[in-house]
């Protein structure tokens, strides 16, 4: 699961960089996926350890980061869309698509982690 974490980290970093440079490097908040990706990537690399306790610790940290990110960005996506709709404006589709992409990536990541944890528990590796 640590290798999958690094893959998702790279995807989030790429999403942030594409969002930032794709909008002319005007909005630093477009880099938020990059920071989440960096945190996941660092902990993912630390989870690539032969020590089972260390691996479990960092994978639990990662799934917690993923869940917090999913909830926070999902709420922010909804809030931003409703705020624009309430003001009678069109929402910023680039920002909204970036937020929804990050939300989707983190949702898939959390689901994969939970499935992995369940499979490990059932196989007696825990």
Beta strands, then each sheet from edge to edge (+ up, - down):
end
